Amino acid sequence: MDPIRVLLLEDDPADARLVDLMLRKAPRTLFSVEICSKLAQAVERLAQGGFNVVLADLSLPDSSGLATLKALTDTAPDMAVVVLTGNDDDAQAIEALKHGAQDYLVKGRDDGFILSRVVRYAVERKNAEQALREARDKAEEAAQVKSLFLATVGHEIRTPLNGILGMARLLLDTPLDQRQKVFAETVVSSGELLLGLVNDILDFSRLEADGLTLETTSFDLLNMVEDIRLLMAPRAADKGLTLGCRFPPEVQRQVSGDPLRLRQVLLNLVGNAIKFTANGSVMIAVAKEETSGMVRFTVSDTGIGIPEEARDILFNEFSQADSSVARRYGGAGLGLAICKRLVTLMGGAIGFDSTPGSGTQFWFRIPFSDAVLATTTANAKEIPTLMPQVVLLVDDNEVNLQVASGLLQRHGHTVMTAADGPAALDLARRHRFDLVLLDKHMPDMDGLEVARCLRGLPDADPAQHIWLLTANPVEQDVRAWRDAGIDGCLAKPFRVEEVAGILAGGTAGAGRQSSGGPSLVNLPDLLADMRDLGHERMRGLVDLFGRSAVQDLEAALVRAAAGDLEGLASPVHRLASASSSLHLTALAARCRAIENAARARDGKAQNLAKDLGELWDRSLKALNEVVV
């Protein structure tokens, strides 16, 4: 057995000889002791290596106190250090342990057996700590490798999916007979199912590695819940289900939190409720818990319920209530696991109540902080234009270029393409673009580098939108692409409605747009409604809005001019509701601000209403430009 090599730092020769003798005579353990009387000498020897432990007095000719310990640990951070001092001071002992000492001994109190055992255990503990650090470093390295692997796999899967979904959607825009249309729609629905599974796996992996962080922003809770209801209503209607929403007046609407993560949880729960309900209804309910102060969300359905034996594993990853669920309904069994982790990340809790065969209630509660309602005073020049003229698409994949350019061109955009960064910069020097879509991963110059070069061009337009396209958006990358001058990030394959939302300053939300107030039209949601309802029905709704809501507008303007705040609240409330139904975001936000101020008897309501007629005209014009 190799001896434990001890560096004894002691300036008293008698104490040094005594300690040396006690260690050499220790039973069952061999010690090799080298003595230094000054700190400088000890530091020099430690730098040469070869020792297992330092046994150190803190009071030396050239150093004293914790400064001695700090010098030793700085020189050999992986070395076990045991303090052996004549200073019986509990406070210094605690500080020494905090600064890296493995133990603190007082001279004259212990015999050779105890001294040898303390030194031996100090070496063993230090070795164990080192092993744990190495294991942690290896685990972190493995997590990074896993993250890189998932990013690569996500990119490789999404790239062909981009081609499949894009070409299938282009095919649906061509004249097809009914049989061909069914085939193409099946390709799209199957591709979207596969894309959803890929997204779930990537989301769960990022959550598992603590790769998701929360953002805090002010938002309207009622609007968000109502948007989810409107988004999921067509899917419920296809199954003959009623999808409702309860939002009592005592629940505060304006809150601060992470609307993206909250929306993800609600969409998952509502989607599950619709999936597992054959007839009846699904209800989204919001309530405030008086005892905890949290907001409680409940998604109730009249579906198949959850059997007793499945309750303990329901929130586990890759689990289903029974083996037939995956075959009948599809899915990877990750949705509820992701919901649980997101709710926990938001500081809340999630659970459910269910009766097999009679339905289920999934609930979760999360805390919100109060938010101040920001009124919209943006004038016409602050509202982004509805549709662009020219888009620059940069991607090194030919299929991606064909799909994306085809989709954009079919929706009225002029698209110019580049297969790499230098070609993109050359086009940017010769043409003006309303929007630049950059692939993140390209040879020679990646998307971030291209964006920096675009922003640095002599005649660069600061209002130009630059968005990144990537198969695996990771939240840790946000600062990097913000610093590069990129407004936002879209996951491939993207929908043309998402691009339309960027161009209109809608919910996709460029970074610059936040200072300019909400957009006139939330294009992604409006186009989704138009697909579900059909163009003719949507055209009829727009005409009805133009005829009926104008009466509320006129009443609001009259009440505001007369200073009748009590009478002003009702017509702007109705106008806000009608505007929200047609996704006129700026008009709805202005009406809600006027309503809140009027109900509070705040004179700001009259100022906010002064240019309401102008905002109405611009909003209706924008709406008619989309639903022509």
VMD Tcl script that draws the C-alpha trace (Angstrom):
set ca {
  {0.00 0.00 0.00}
  {1.38 3.40 -0.97}
  {1.84 5.83 1.94}
  {-0.26 8.97 2.32}
  {2.09 11.84 1.53}
  {1.63 14.69 4.02}
  {2.97 18.22 3.69}
  {3.21 19.51 7.26}
  {3.27 23.30 7.48}
  {4.55 24.12 10.98}
  {7.04 26.76 12.17}
  {7.53 25.27 15.66}
  {10.20 22.49 15.39}
  {8.96 20.71 18.53}
  {5.34 20.59 17.31}
  {6.52 19.49 13.89}
  {8.56 16.57 15.31}
  {5.64 15.50 17.53}
  {3.15 15.44 14.65}
  {5.64 13.62 12.41}
  {6.18 11.00 15.12}
  {2.44 10.47 15.76}
  {1.72 9.94 12.07}
  {4.66 7.60 11.48}
  {3.57 5.41 14.42}
  {-0.09 5.31 13.35}
  {-1.43 1.74 13.04}
  {-2.68 0.27 9.73}
  {-1.83 3.41 7.69}
  {1.51 4.48 6.23}
  {2.34 8.19 6.22}
  {5.22 10.02 4.53}
  {5.72 13.47 6.10}
  {7.60 16.47 4.70}
  {7.91 19.59 6.89}
  {7.89 23.24 5.79}
  {8.17 26.13 8.22}
  {7.03 28.97 5.92}
  {4.07 29.45 3.62}
  {6.22 30.43 0.61}
  {8.20 27.20 0.91}
  {4.98 25.15 1.21}
  {3.43 26.83 -1.85}
  {6.56 26.06 -3.87}
  {6.47 22.38 -2.86}
  {2.75 22.08 -3.55}
  {3.27 23.46 -7.04}
  {5.69 20.59 -7.69}
  {2.96 18.05 -6.75}
  {3.15 14.62 -5.22}
  {1.21 15.23 -1.96}
  {-2.13 13.84 -0.82}
  {-2.89 16.21 2.06}
  {-1.69 19.40 3.75}
  {-1.62 19.58 7.54}
  {-1.24 23.29 8.24}
  {-0.79 25.68 11.13}
  {-2.37 29.02 10.19}
  {0.05 31.22 12.17}
  {3.39 31.38 10.32}
  {6.26 33.86 10.04}
  {5.17 34.99 6.57}
  {1.39 34.55 6.86}
  {-1.40 34.19 9.39}
  {-5.08 33.30 9.69}
  {-7.35 32.52 6.77}
  {-4.88 34.11 4.34}
  {-2.67 31.06 4.88}
  {-5.52 28.70 4.09}
  {-6.53 30.70 1.00}
  {-2.98 30.59 -0.38}
  {-2.86 26.81 0.07}
  {-6.26 26.15 -1.55}
  {-5.51 28.53 -4.40}
  {-2.22 26.73 -5.10}
  {-3.69 23.22 -4.89}
  {-7.51 23.40 -5.14}
  {-7.83 19.62 -5.40}
  {-5.68 18.96 -2.30}
  {-7.19 18.06 1.09}
  {-6.21 20.62 3.74}
  {-6.54 19.99 7.49}
  {-5.94 22.91 9.85}
  {-3.83 22.07 12.94}
  {-3.58 25.15 15.14}
  {-3.27 26.26 18.72}
  {-6.12 28.77 18.25}
  {-9.24 27.27 19.83}
  {-11.69 29.63 18.14}
  {-15.06 28.29 16.96}
  {-15.64 31.26 14.68}
  {-12.30 30.75 12.94}
  {-12.99 27.03 12.69}
  {-16.28 27.69 10.88}
  {-14.65 30.20 8.53}
  {-11.83 27.75 7.80}
  {-14.30 25.05 6.84}
  {-16.17 27.55 4.65}
  {-12.90 28.41 2.88}
  {-12.10 24.84 1.91}
  {-10.52 23.13 4.94}
  {-11.57 19.51 5.37}
  {-11.21 19.65 9.15}
  {-10.03 21.88 12.02}
  {-7.93 20.43 14.86}
  {-6.58 22.11 17.98}
  {-3.08 21.16 19.06}
  {-2.70 19.05 22.18}
  {-6.27 17.72 22.20}
  {-5.90 14.59 20.07}
  {-3.62 11.55 20.14}
  {-1.90 9.93 17.18}
  {-4.79 7.60 16.39}
  {-7.33 10.43 16.07}
  {-4.88 12.57 14.11}
  {-4.15 9.78 11.61}
  {-7.85 9.00 11.22}
  {-8.73 12.67 10.58}
  {-5.99 12.96 7.96}
  {-7.03 9.72 6.27}
  {-10.70 10.69 6.18}
  {-9.83 14.15 4.85}
  {-8.02 12.56 1.91}
  {-10.93 10.17 1.28}
  {-13.51 12.99 1.39}
  {-11.46 15.14 -0.97}
  {-11.09 12.21 -3.38}
  {-14.85 11.61 -3.20}
  {-15.55 15.28 -3.90}
  {-13.22 15.15 -6.88}
  {-14.97 12.03 -8.17}
  {-18.34 13.74 -7.82}
  {-17.08 16.81 -9.70}
  {-15.77 14.62 -12.49}
  {-19.07 12.74 -12.64}
  {-20.96 16.04 -12.74}
  {-18.70 17.38 -15.49}
  {-19.22 14.19 -17.49}
  {-22.98 14.44 -16.98}
  {-23.00 18.07 -18.12}
  {-20.88 17.14 -21.13}
  {-23.26 14.29 -21.91}
  {-26.21 16.69 -21.61}
  {-24.53 19.05 -24.07}
  {-23.88 16.18 -26.46}
  {-27.49 15.09 -26.07}
  {-28.70 18.63 -26.75}
  {-26.53 18.84 -29.86}
  {-27.75 15.43 -30.98}
  {-31.39 16.46 -30.53}
  {-30.79 19.71 -32.39}
  {-29.19 17.78 -35.25}
  {-31.91 15.12 -35.31}
  {-34.59 17.80 -35.10}
  {-33.00 19.61 -38.03}
  {-32.71 16.42 -40.08}
  {-36.33 15.41 -39.40}
  {-37.82 18.85 -39.88}
  {-36.01 19.46 -43.18}
  {-37.79 16.65 -45.09}
  {-40.99 17.46 -43.19}
  {-40.70 21.00 -44.49}
  {-40.67 19.62 -48.02}
  {-43.51 17.17 -47.40}
  {-45.86 19.62 -45.70}
  {-44.98 22.53 -47.93}
  {-45.43 20.67 -51.19}
  {-48.66 19.06 -49.93}
  {-50.07 22.49 -49.03}
  {-49.06 23.82 -52.44}
  {-50.77 20.80 -53.97}
  {-53.97 21.63 -52.09}
  {-53.95 25.07 -53.70}
  {-54.14 23.49 -57.18}
  {-57.29 22.13 -58.89}
  {-57.87 18.61 -57.50}
  {-60.73 16.17 -57.67}
  {-62.25 15.04 -54.38}
  {-60.21 11.83 -54.18}
  {-56.93 13.64 -54.79}
  {-57.84 16.31 -52.25}
  {-58.45 13.64 -49.60}
  {-55.04 12.11 -50.35}
  {-53.27 15.48 -50.05}
  {-55.12 16.41 -46.86}
  {-54.12 13.06 -45.35}
  {-50.48 13.79 -46.15}
  {-50.76 17.19 -44.45}
  {-52.54 15.87 -41.35}
  {-50.11 12.98 -40.96}
  {-47.14 15.31 -41.42}
  {-48.49 17.71 -38.81}
  {-48.98 14.80 -36.39}
  {-45.38 13.74 -36.91}
  {-44.23 17.35 -36.46}
  {-46.18 17.55 -33.20}
  {-44.45 14.41 -31.92}
  {-41.04 15.84 -32.82}
  {-41.90 19.09 -31.03}
  {-43.03 17.21 -27.91}
  {-39.81 15.20 -27.77}
  {-37.62 18.28 -28.23}
  {-39.62 20.30 -25.68}
  {-39.40 17.50 -23.12}
  {-35.68 17.08 -23.69}
  {-35.06 20.80 -23.15}
  {-37.17 20.73 -19.99}
  {-35.27 17.67 -18.76}
  {-32.00 19.55 -19.24}
  {-33.40 22.75 -17.68}
  {-33.08 24.36 -21.10}
  {-36.34 26.32 -20.89}
  {-36.59 29.56 -18.99}
  {-39.59 31.74 -18.22}
  {-40.26 35.22 -19.52}
  {-42.31 37.77 -17.64}
  {-44.54 40.08 -19.61}
  {-47.89 41.78 -19.13}
  {-50.84 40.27 -20.96}
  {-54.63 40.05 -20.91}
  {-55.56 36.70 -19.35}
  {-59.13 36.73 -20.66}
  {-57.98 37.46 -24.21}
  {-55.47 34.62 -24.07}
  {-58.05 32.09 -22.83}
  {-60.60 33.31 -25.37}
  {-58.00 33.04 -28.16}
  {-57.44 29.41 -27.20}
  {-61.16 28.75 -27.26}
  {-61.52 30.29 -30.70}
  {-58.47 28.41 -31.97}
  {-59.74 25.02 -30.75}
  {-63.44 25.61 -31.53}
  {-63.24 24.29 -35.13}
  {-61.64 21.04 -33.94}
  {-64.38 20.63 -31.31}
  {-67.08 21.44 -33.86}
  {-65.75 18.73 -36.20}
  {-66.61 16.19 -33.46}
  {-69.93 17.81 -32.61}
  {-68.66 19.07 -29.24}
  {-69.43 22.33 -27.48}
  {-66.34 24.25 -26.34}
  {-67.08 26.87 -23.69}
  {-65.23 29.26 -21.41}
  {-66.00 30.67 -17.95}
  {-64.09 33.74 -16.76}
  {-65.76 35.39 -13.74}
  {-65.40 39.16 -13.25}
  {-63.45 38.83 -9.99}
  {-60.47 37.31 -11.82}
  {-57.99 40.04 -12.76}
  {-57.47 40.24 -16.50}
  {-54.20 42.15 -16.71}
  {-51.44 39.99 -15.19}
  {-47.71 39.46 -15.53}
  {-46.35 36.02 -16.35}
  {-45.26 33.84 -19.27}
  {-48.20 33.72 -21.71}
  {-46.35 31.41 -24.13}
  {-45.88 28.64 -21.54}
  {-49.38 29.12 -20.13}
  {-50.80 28.90 -23.63}
  {-48.81 25.71 -24.26}
  {-50.26 24.04 -21.15}
  {-53.84 25.08 -21.92}
  {-53.63 24.06 -25.57}
  {-52.35 20.65 -24.53}
  {-55.10 20.10 -21.95}
  {-57.88 21.37 -24.24}
  {-56.52 19.31 -27.14}
  {-56.52 16.19 -24.96}
  {-60.05 16.91 -23.76}
  {-61.31 17.19 -27.33}
  {-59.34 14.11 -28.41}
  {-60.77 11.86 -25.70}
  {-64.37 13.14 -25.82}
  {-66.76 11.57 -28.31}
  {-69.85 13.61 -27.44}
  {-70.90 16.32 -25.05}
  {-68.76 19.33 -24.19}
  {-65.41 20.70 -23.10}
  {-65.23 23.66 -20.72}
  {-62.33 25.99 -19.85}
  {-62.85 27.64 -16.47}
  {-60.73 30.26 -14.71}
  {-61.08 31.15 -11.03}
  {-59.12 32.88 -8.30}
  {-58.19 30.88 -5.21}
  {-58.84 33.12 -2.22}
  {-56.60 31.17 0.17}
  {-53.49 30.93 -2.01}
  {-54.03 33.98 -4.24}
  {-53.21 31.83 -7.27}
  {-55.31 31.58 -10.43}
  {-56.84 28.15 -11.00}
  {-57.49 26.84 -14.52}
  {-59.79 23.87 -15.08}
  {-60.40 21.99 -18.33}
  {-63.45 19.72 -17.99}
  {-64.76 17.20 -20.49}
  {-67.47 14.55 -20.77}
  {-65.11 11.99 -22.29}
  {-63.86 8.51 -21.49}
  {-62.36 9.36 -18.10}
  {-59.23 7.91 -16.54}
  {-59.12 4.43 -14.96}
  {-57.87 4.07 -11.38}
  {-54.83 2.00 -12.33}
  {-53.53 4.75 -14.65}
  {-53.68 7.67 -12.21}
  {-50.25 7.22 -10.66}
  {-48.43 7.22 -14.01}
  {-50.47 9.77 -15.95}
  {-47.91 12.57 -15.66}
  {-44.96 10.26 -16.40}
  {-43.23 10.61 -19.71}
  {-44.13 8.15 -22.49}
  {-47.11 6.84 -20.51}
  {-50.69 6.32 -21.68}
  {-53.77 5.43 -19.67}
  {-53.83 1.99 -21.30}
  {-52.07 0.21 -24.14}
  {-54.90 0.84 -26.58}
  {-54.83 4.63 -26.19}
  {-51.80 5.13 -28.40}
  {-53.33 2.95 -31.11}
  {-56.74 4.64 -30.96}
  {-55.75 8.26 -30.42}
  {-52.05 8.57 -31.24}
  {-49.45 10.55 -29.35}
  {-46.17 9.89 -27.62}
  {-47.42 10.17 -24.04}
  {-45.35 13.31 -23.44}
  {-48.00 16.03 -23.38}
  {-49.01 15.78 -19.72}
  {-45.39 15.29 -18.62}
  {-44.51 18.54 -20.39}
  {-47.52 20.27 -18.80}
  {-46.44 19.18 -15.33}
  {-42.89 20.42 -15.81}
  {-44.05 23.75 -17.25}
  {-46.55 24.33 -14.42}
  {-43.88 23.44 -11.86}
  {-41.48 25.81 -13.62}
  {-44.09 28.55 -13.26}
  {-44.34 27.89 -9.51}
  {-47.67 26.08 -9.58}
  {-49.23 22.64 -9.25}
  {-51.29 20.40 -11.54}
  {-53.71 17.53 -10.95}
  {-56.98 15.98 -12.08}
  {-60.28 14.48 -10.96}
  {-61.94 11.83 -13.06}
  {-64.74 9.30 -13.13}
  {-64.16 6.52 -15.70}
  {-66.74 6.80 -18.45}
  {-68.09 10.15 -17.21}
  {-65.37 12.66 -17.93}
  {-62.30 14.32 -16.47}
  {-61.34 17.63 -14.91}
  {-57.70 18.62 -15.32}
  {-56.73 21.58 -13.16}
  {-53.63 23.60 -12.48}
  {-52.93 26.71 -10.47}
  {-50.13 29.20 -10.92}
  {-49.23 32.54 -9.34}
  {-49.38 35.81 -11.28}
  {-48.15 39.24 -10.38}
  {-50.27 42.30 -11.08}
  {-49.74 44.22 -14.30}
  {-50.67 47.74 -15.26}
  {-52.82 48.00 -18.37}
  {-50.82 49.73 -21.06}
  {-53.07 51.96 -23.16}
  {-52.49 52.19 -26.85}
  {-51.77 55.64 -28.21}
  {-50.03 54.58 -31.39}
  {-50.77 56.75 -34.37}
  {-51.03 55.68 -37.98}
  {-47.34 55.75 -38.76}
  {-46.65 53.48 -35.75}
  {-48.90 50.72 -37.08}
  {-46.92 48.35 -39.34}
  {-48.12 47.90 -42.89}
  {-50.33 44.91 -43.50}
  {-48.54 43.20 -46.39}
  {-45.00 43.56 -47.76}
  {-43.83 43.72 -51.31}
  {-40.53 41.83 -51.28}
  {-39.16 38.98 -49.13}
  {-35.58 37.68 -49.16}
  {-35.38 33.97 -48.36}
  {-31.94 32.57 -47.50}
  {-31.49 28.79 -47.16}
  {-28.88 26.32 -48.37}
  {-31.53 23.62 -48.88}
  {-33.12 23.73 -52.34}
  {-36.31 22.00 -51.18}
  {-36.79 24.54 -48.40}
  {-36.31 27.38 -50.87}
  {-38.87 25.96 -53.29}
  {-41.47 25.23 -50.62}
  {-41.18 28.53 -48.75}
  {-40.99 30.69 -51.86}
  {-43.94 28.84 -53.40}
  {-46.10 29.38 -50.33}
  {-45.18 33.04 -50.03}
  {-45.67 33.76 -53.73}
  {-49.12 32.17 -53.67}
  {-50.09 34.65 -50.98}
  {-49.05 37.67 -53.01}
  {-45.44 38.18 -51.95}
  {-42.50 38.80 -54.25}
  {-39.75 36.42 -53.15}
  {-36.05 36.49 -53.97}
  {-33.89 33.57 -52.85}
  {-30.24 33.03 -51.94}
  {-28.49 29.76 -51.15}
  {-25.78 31.25 -48.92}
  {-24.74 34.34 -46.99}
  {-22.61 36.09 -49.63}
  {-25.38 35.79 -52.22}
  {-27.88 37.19 -49.71}
  {-25.67 40.18 -48.96}
  {-25.21 40.84 -52.67}
  {-29.00 40.89 -53.16}
  {-29.46 43.12 -50.10}
  {-27.04 45.70 -51.55}
  {-29.06 45.90 -54.76}
  {-32.64 45.56 -53.51}
  {-34.80 46.67 -50.62}
  {-36.58 43.91 -48.68}
  {-39.46 44.21 -46.25}
  {-38.57 40.90 -44.62}
  {-35.47 38.69 -44.57}
  {-35.86 35.03 -43.55}
  {-32.49 33.46 -42.69}
  {-31.70 29.80 -42.20}
  {-29.64 29.46 -39.03}
  {-27.33 26.67 -40.15}
  {-25.53 27.40 -43.42}
  {-21.97 26.69 -44.57}
  {-19.35 29.46 -44.44}
  {-21.72 32.09 -42.96}
  {-24.48 31.09 -40.56}
  {-27.68 33.08 -40.10}
  {-26.34 35.13 -37.20}
  {-23.31 36.30 -39.14}
  {-25.44 37.16 -42.18}
  {-27.81 39.17 -39.96}
  {-24.93 41.17 -38.47}
  {-23.66 41.96 -41.95}
  {-27.14 42.99 -43.12}
  {-27.57 45.34 -40.16}
  {-24.12 46.77 -40.85}
  {-24.74 47.69 -44.50}
  {-24.31 51.46 -45.13}
  {-27.91 51.97 -46.28}
  {-29.48 49.34 -43.99}
  {-33.12 50.05 -43.10}
  {-33.49 49.85 -39.28}
  {-37.18 49.02 -39.71}
  {-36.47 45.96 -41.83}
  {-37.63 42.67 -40.26}
  {-34.97 39.94 -40.03}
  {-36.15 36.57 -38.75}
  {-34.24 33.37 -38.18}
  {-35.38 29.98 -39.45}
  {-34.23 26.95 -37.49}
  {-35.34 23.39 -36.94}
  {-34.68 23.55 -33.20}
  {-35.09 26.94 -31.53}
  {-33.34 26.91 -28.15}
  {-34.09 29.62 -25.61}
  {-30.47 29.96 -24.56}
  {-29.79 31.29 -28.08}
  {-32.13 34.28 -27.67}
  {-29.42 36.70 -26.52}
  {-27.12 35.64 -29.37}
  {-29.64 36.31 -32.12}
  {-30.89 39.49 -30.46}
  {-27.31 40.78 -30.36}
  {-27.01 39.95 -34.06}
  {-29.96 42.23 -34.85}
  {-32.50 39.46 -35.43}
  {-36.10 40.23 -34.51}
  {-37.33 36.71 -33.83}
  {-37.11 33.02 -34.60}
  {-39.45 30.71 -36.52}
  {-39.32 26.92 -36.23}
  {-39.16 25.06 -39.51}
  {-41.38 24.11 -41.19}
  {-43.16 27.45 -40.77}
  {-46.67 28.32 -41.89}
  {-47.28 31.17 -44.28}
  {-49.71 32.61 -41.70}
  {-46.78 33.00 -39.28}
  {-44.89 35.01 -41.87}
  {-48.01 37.06 -42.52}
  {-48.21 37.75 -38.80}
  {-44.63 39.04 -38.81}
  {-45.29 41.29 -41.76}
  {-48.43 42.68 -40.12}
  {-46.74 43.00 -36.74}
  {-49.12 40.36 -35.36}
  {-48.74 37.66 -32.73}
  {-45.50 36.35 -34.16}
  {-44.20 39.63 -32.84}
  {-40.91 41.11 -33.99}
  {-38.76 42.62 -31.29}
  {-39.17 46.15 -32.63}
  {-42.90 45.86 -32.88}
  {-43.45 45.78 -29.14}
  {-42.78 49.48 -28.83}
  {-45.25 50.36 -31.53}
  {-48.37 48.88 -29.99}
  {-50.53 46.02 -31.26}
  {-51.11 45.44 -34.96}
  {-54.29 46.24 -36.80}
  {-55.06 42.61 -37.66}
  {-53.89 39.35 -36.09}
  {-53.41 37.67 -39.45}
  {-52.55 34.11 -38.33}
  {-55.77 33.76 -36.34}
  {-57.87 35.55 -38.97}
  {-56.57 33.30 -41.76}
  {-57.11 30.23 -39.59}
  {-60.76 31.28 -39.09}
  {-61.13 31.87 -42.82}
  {-59.86 28.36 -43.55}
  {-62.28 26.86 -41.02}
  {-65.35 28.95 -41.90}
  {-64.77 29.42 -45.60}
  {-64.22 32.65 -47.52}
  {-67.88 33.43 -48.20}
  {-68.96 33.06 -44.59}
  {-66.01 35.14 -43.38}
  {-66.87 37.81 -45.98}
  {-70.38 37.89 -44.60}
  {-69.09 38.31 -41.04}
  {-66.92 41.23 -42.11}
  {-69.86 42.93 -43.83}
  {-72.04 42.35 -40.76}
  {-69.35 43.87 -38.53}
  {-69.09 46.92 -40.79}
  {-72.85 47.49 -40.63}
  {-73.66 46.68 -37.00}
  {-70.58 47.62 -34.97}
  {-70.53 51.11 -36.49}
  {-73.60 51.90 -34.37}
  {-71.59 51.18 -31.20}
  {-68.77 53.32 -32.59}
  {-71.09 56.27 -33.16}
  {-72.63 55.88 -29.70}
  {-69.16 55.75 -28.12}
  {-68.02 58.89 -29.89}
  {-71.17 60.76 -28.83}
  {-70.84 59.65 -25.18}
  {-67.14 60.56 -25.10}
  {-67.76 64.01 -26.55}
  {-70.47 64.61 -23.93}
  {-68.24 63.43 -21.09}
  {-70.72 60.64 -20.24}
  {-68.23 58.09 -18.87}
  {-70.94 55.84 -17.43}
  {-72.70 55.62 -20.78}
  {-69.41 55.26 -22.68}
  {-68.45 51.92 -21.12}
  {-71.24 49.84 -22.69}
  {-70.77 50.64 -26.41}
  {-66.97 50.32 -26.26}
  {-67.38 47.00 -24.42}
  {-69.54 45.67 -27.25}
  {-67.18 47.10 -29.85}
  {-64.18 45.47 -28.13}
  {-65.92 42.10 -28.13}
  {-66.87 42.33 -31.82}
  {-63.37 43.51 -32.76}
  {-61.77 40.59 -30.90}
  {-63.98 38.13 -32.76}
  {-62.50 39.35 -36.05}
  {-58.97 39.64 -34.59}
  {-58.76 43.44 -34.90}
  {-56.17 43.63 -32.14}
  {-55.43 47.37 -32.07}
  {-59.10 48.36 -32.12}
  {-60.00 45.80 -29.44}
  {-57.12 46.92 -27.20}
  {-58.11 50.59 -27.55}
  {-61.75 49.84 -26.72}
  {-60.78 47.83 -23.64}
  {-58.54 50.64 -22.45}
  {-61.39 53.13 -22.92}
  {-63.82 50.80 -21.12}
  {-61.53 50.31 -18.13}
  {-60.88 54.04 -17.82}
  {-64.59 54.86 -18.19}
  {-65.64 52.38 -15.50}
  {-62.98 53.88 -13.21}
  {-64.38 57.36 -13.93}
  {-61.00 58.34 -15.34}
  {-60.93 61.27 -17.74}
  {-58.32 59.47 -19.85}
  {-61.22 57.65 -21.47}
  {-62.18 60.78 -23.41}
  {-58.62 61.32 -24.66}
  {-58.35 57.68 -25.74}
  {-61.61 57.98 -27.65}
  {-60.62 61.06 -29.65}
  {-59.11 59.17 -32.61}
  {-61.21 56.02 -32.19}
  {-63.02 56.77 -35.45}
  {-59.74 56.99 -37.35}
  {-58.54 53.70 -35.84}
  {-61.88 52.13 -36.81}
  {-61.46 53.23 -40.43}
  {-57.91 51.87 -40.69}
  {-58.86 48.59 -39.00}
  {-61.86 48.01 -41.27}
  {-59.75 48.82 -44.32}
  {-57.07 46.34 -43.25}
  {-59.72 43.69 -42.62}
  {-61.22 44.18 -46.07}
  {-57.78 43.94 -47.67}
  {-57.40 40.43 -46.22}
  {-60.95 39.17 -46.73}
  {-61.42 40.49 -50.28}
}
mol new
graphics top color blue
foreach p $ca { graphics top sphere $p radius 0.5 }
foreach p [lrange $ca 0 end-1] q [lrange $ca 1 end] { graphics top cylinder $p $q radius 0.2 }
display resetview
